[in-house]
Amino acid sequence: MIVFVGIAKGEGASFSINLNNNNPIQFCATSVSIAEFISIVTVGTPNINGFKISFSEGYKLNEDELVVLSHGTLRVNWSASTGALELTGGTAIQDYVTAIRSIQYKNLVSNPTLGIRKITISLNDADYLPETSHFYRFVEKLNLSWSAARAEAMSTNYYGLQGYLATVTSIGENDFIKLKTKGVGWIGASDDAVEGEWRWVTGPEGKEDGNKGLLFYITGSGPYQGSYTNWNTGEPNNVGSGEDYAHITVFSNNPSGSYKWNDLPDSGGKDEYTSKGYLIEFGGMEIASLHLSATLELHVNEIPIIDLTKIETLICGDRFTTVNIAPNGTTKFTLSSIDNKAQVIGLKVTAPGGDGIYPMLCKASNSNNTCFLEKPFSLSFYKIPHGKLNIDKGICKKYSFDASFTSIADLSKARFTWIFGGEIIADGIGLIKQNIPLGIRPSPANLEMKVEENGCSNNYEIKDIPVDPTLSVAVINPIRCQPEAFEFLAMNTETGVSYDWDFGDGKMGTGQKPTHTYENAGKYDVRVTVVTNDIKECTNTALVKEMVFAAPLPDAAFIMDNNVVYKGKATVNFSNRSSGSGSYLWNFGDESTSDLENPSHNYAVTGYRTVLLKAYNEYCSDTVSHQLLVAFDKLFPPDGFSPNAPDIADQEFLLNAEGIIPEGYHLTVLSRWNDVVFEVREEIKGWDGRMVNGTFAPAGAYVWILNYTDFLGRKHQQNGTITVVY
């Protein structure tokens, strides 16, 4: 029930509020006016400091908002935390009326919380709760006792309404007090009369039970007969005795324990238990009911939504369709034909007039028919194009073939798309005939054709059209030296084919990758034929003139004037006996080379040497090798040395040369009296002039005898004399 009329009386003055609208306000979109027909009539000169337009029930923080569109010189203050809008600073009632008429409700979220909100219009010096039809006000007085607060409250009236310490008898009343007044102080409950029996001893409740007050809580037992309580944890506890009065307390570090009740002594407590004032309530004490506010209902409704995204607006081949409107909660839908040319039954639409576009209108409403929405759209009905796809009757298609589409309908404005082997050949309006180039033959060779008119289409296909297979031929290397084999490769785009080869030398072959060796040198033509392995046996042949060249292989050969030479006389003459070649490369086995036809070479190092000759012609080469020996002949010893020579190399008599090995090495030095002066075995070591006893030998001539073995294992003996000088 919405209360629309309020009367306030002061000393010789009064006023009345009339909303002039008996219907709830329906919210369906982003904003709606809440009191656009309000009027305020005054009698005398009431003392009005301002008006409060406040959510009294159902307020949703961060969602609901009241906005004043026109307020002139009035001051506007919107408190989101309390859900209250205050208008102050006016001198004329009509200024307030104009501002209140312009107030709009807005919802700040895309998916509003549905339900009823109550909004109360009253003076700004108190808050009105429709649930109790009472007004509430918090009076701030620090360190005021409970008894003094009770007396002050009882001495206060609000436009004829008796004041008293508030009695909080429901969760709705408690939440309202917490949201609107922020009261932190005394309320009208006490167990002073009987310890542990808590009663509401003020207001109308204080007159109950023979003026003992309304019993609502018994310490040790709990709430009396289900009465509402909001005691803090462990309260009431009567600490130190004398805690007989109820107080709403707020703790700065304990939000969840705040705005709950504690029992305190009459004088109050300390710190956060210090009384900040008291909460006064007006209403219920008088016989007559005074109306000092106006409350309206605002219904936040389900907003109808029309989702046309799933509607098939193009209907091909039929004259009727069922419109698929996406469901949305309890939204109800109706369809109609805008120009009345379509027949509509429920969500089924029939187009009796044939092909064309039919404009439609979708209307939607929520479950209680308070919010509405309309959306136009169109349905298009067209026939599907039909006909026959034709190709010429030739068996195996070679380069191209003709195709056409025939129909009894006029398709000159239709769009044709021709596809062969998955590739679009042509696309355009009125292309009822088309020459299909084969190009690189696809596999499978399928012809597809799509015809489209007014958005409606049909597809046709002819599969496995017989076409001559494509063919290309390659060889890995077109020039090879005999007797190397050639590797051939045939390629085409068909599957299931066979190949026949003619290699040009009277020999045949099969397969996609054959190899072939030519017995005779020369250039050869190669022919290959590819045949499809189906009943049509379409073929293709490729002939490549002089595709390969079997190049002649040269014969490398040489002789040398001696295969054993001695160091010091180690020149070898080579005679080239190669045929079928014109270029040569010699490798003498000692990192020396030559490109002469008949070279000579002198070897400076003993050992076996492999001589290699590579003979070239324009295409091919051949290699041959022979081995020769550069042998050791004899030593050429010095005839004297000086143990004290300035050059270290001249201080020793050493018999050694390339080709001598330590095994079998035996050097003996004798004096002229045939005494052994120096001797060494199995070690290549020189004589430094010292005798066996460690002293230097006297100057003079000495005889030496050397037995040694060369790297070929041949044994040698040499002797002579050596002169020692100082």
Residue, then its C-alpha position, 0 to 999 in steps of 0.5 A: m500500500i503506497v501512502f501518498v498524503g502527509i500532514a505535518k503540524g507545528e505551532g500554527a503551521s502545517f503542510s500536506i504532501n500529495l503524490n497524485n498517483n496511486n500506481p507503483i512506479q515501473f522501472c524498465a530501462t535506465s531511468v524513470s521519474i518517481a514523483e512527477f505529479i507531486s504537490i505540497v500545500t502549506v498552511g501558515t509558515p512551517n519551519i522547513n529546512g529541507f526534504k529527504i527523499s530516501f530508500s526506506e526498503g529494498y535499497k541496493l548499494n552500488e546499484d540504485e541511485l536518485v538523480v535530480l535533473s532540475h534543482g535551481t539554487l537548492r543544494v543537493n546531496w546524494s549519499a550512496s551509503t545511506g540511499a538518501l537524497e537531501l534537498t536544502g537551502g530553499t526559501a519557497i516550497q515550489d522550488y522543492v516541488t520542482a526539484i522533487r518532480s524532476i527526480q529520477y531513479k537510475n540503476l547503475v548495473s546491466n543486470p538489475t536486482l529485481g523486486i520492490r524498492k520503497i522510497t519515502i519523501s519527508l522532511n530532512d530532520a528525521d527518517y521514516l520507516p514504512e514497516t513501523s510508520h515511525f520516525y527515527r533520529f539520532v541525538e548526539k550527546l557525549n557521556l549522557s547517562w541512560s536515565a538522562a537520555r530517556a528523559e530527554a527523549m520523552s520531552t521531545n515531540y516531532y510535529g505532535l508525535q511523542g518521542y522515546l528511546a527507540t525500541v528495536t523489535s525486528i531485523g528490518e527496524n534494526d537494519f533501517i536504524k543502522l543504514k539511516t541513522k548511524g546511531v551509536g548510543w542508548i536504546g530503550a531496553s533495561d533489566d533494572a527491575v528484575e535482573g536478567e529480564w530484559r524488557w523494552v521499557t519505553g514507547p508503546e512497548g513500555k506500557e505492556d505487561g502492566n507497564k513493566g514493559l515488553l519482555f524480549y530476553i531472559t539471561g541464561s535462556g535466550p530470546y523470549q518467545g522468539s523475540y528479535t534480539n541483536w546482542n553482541t557475542g557474550e552479551p548481556n553479561n552484567v560485568g561488575s553488576g549494575e549493567d542494566y541498560a542497552h546500548i548500540t556500540v561500534f568497534s573501530n577494529n571489529p566491523s562484524g561486531s559493530y551495531k550490536w547491543n551491549d549492556l552498560p551501567d546507567s552512566g555508560g562505559k569507557d573507550e569504545y563503550t562510551s555513550k555517543g548519544y541516544l536513538i529517539e523514535f517518534g510514533g505509536m504513542e498517540i491515539a490519532s495517526l499522523h502522516l508526516s511522510a509520503t512513501l511510494e513503491l518502485h518496481v524494478n522489473e525484468i526487462p524484455i529482450i528480443d534476440l533475433t540473432k537465431i532467426e533464419t531471415l532467408i527461407c529458401g524453397d518453402r512458403f512458411t517458417t517458424v520464427n526462432i526467437a531466442p527465449n529470455g526468462t519469462t519474456k513473452f513474444t508476439l509477431s505481426s506483419i507490418d504490411n499485413k501481407a504475411q499470415v501469422i499464427g503464433l510464431k509461424v509465418t506464411a507468405p501467400g504472395g510468393d517470392g519477396i521480402y515481408p516486413m515483420l514486427c516482434k513485440a515483447s513484454n515481461s511476465n507482468n506486462t509492465c515493460f515492453l519492447e519492439k523490434p522490426f525485422s524482415l523475412s525473405f521467401y525465395k525459390i531454390p534454383h533448379g536445373k541440369l548440369n551438362i558436359d560434352k560427350g567426348i570420352c577422354k578430355k585433353y585440353s578443355f571441355d564445354a559445360s552448361f546448365t539448363s533450367i526452365a526458369d530464367l536464371s539470367k540474373a543468377r550467380f554461377t560459380w564453376i569449380f573444377g578439381g577444387e579450383i574456381i574456374a569462373d564466377g559471375i552473373g548469368l554464366i550458364k555456359q563455361n569452357i573448363p580448361l584442364g591445365i594441370r589435371p586435378s585428381p579426382a577430376n570432379l566438376e562442381m557448379k553452384v547457382e545462387e539467386n536471391g540468396c538461395s542456392n543449389n549445388y550440382e556435381i559430375k564426378d570422375i570426368p575422364v581426362d587425359p592424364t598430365l605427364s612430365v618427364a625428368v632425369i636426375n642427371p642428363i649426363r652420366c659416364q659409362p657405365e653409370a645408370f640414369e634415374f628417370l622420373a615421370m610425374n602427373t596429377e592422377t592416381g592409379v596410372s601405369y607407365d611404359w618407357d622406351f629408353g631409345d636403345g631398344k630397351m624398355g621399362t615400366g614404373q614411375k621411377p625406372t633406372h637404365t644403363y646404356e651399353n654404348a656411349g651416345k645421346y638417346d631419345v626417351r619416350v614415356t606413355v602414361v595410361t589410367n588404370d580404369i575402363k576409359e584408359c585415357t593416355n598421354t605420351a611424352l617424347v624428349k629428344e636427346m634426353v640423356f648422354a651416356a658419355p665415354l669413359p677415358d682409360a688412364a694408364f702410365i709407366m715410369d722408367n724406374n720403380v726403385v730409386y735412391k736418395g740423391k739420384a731420385t729422379v723418375n720419368f713418367s710416360n702417359r699411356s692414357s686414351g680418350s682424355g685430354s687433361y691430366l692431373w698427377n699426384f706424386g705421393d709427396e704432396s707434389t702435383s703436375d698437370l703435364e702429360n709426361p712429367s719428371h719428378n725428383y724425390a727428396v725423401t725416402g720411402y714408398r710413394t703412390v703415384l696417381l694419374k687422373a685422366y679427364n675428357e669433357y664429361c668423365s675421368d678415370t684414375v690409375s696409380h702405381q707405387l715406387l720406392v725411394a731407397f737409402d744408399k749410404l752415409f756420407p760422414p764428416d772427416g773431423f769435429s771439435p768437441n769445443a767448437p763454438d757451434i754445438a752441431d760441430q761438437e759431436f761426431l754423429l753418423n745418421a741419415e733419413g732411412i736409418i733406424p735405431e734397431g741394429y745400429h752399432l757404432t765403434v770408435l777405435s784409437r790407433w792402438n785399436d783400443v775402443v774409445f767410444e761405442v753405442r748399440e741400438e741407439i742413434k747417438g753421436w760421439d762427443g770426444r770423451m773416452v770410456n773413462g770420461t776424459f776427452a780423447p787427445a787430438g788426432a785421427y781415430v778409426w770408426i766402424l758403423n753397422y746399421t739397418d735402413f727402413l727397408g730392413r737392409k743391413h749396411q756396414q761402413n768405416g772410416t777415420i775421423t780427426v779430433v781437433y781442439 
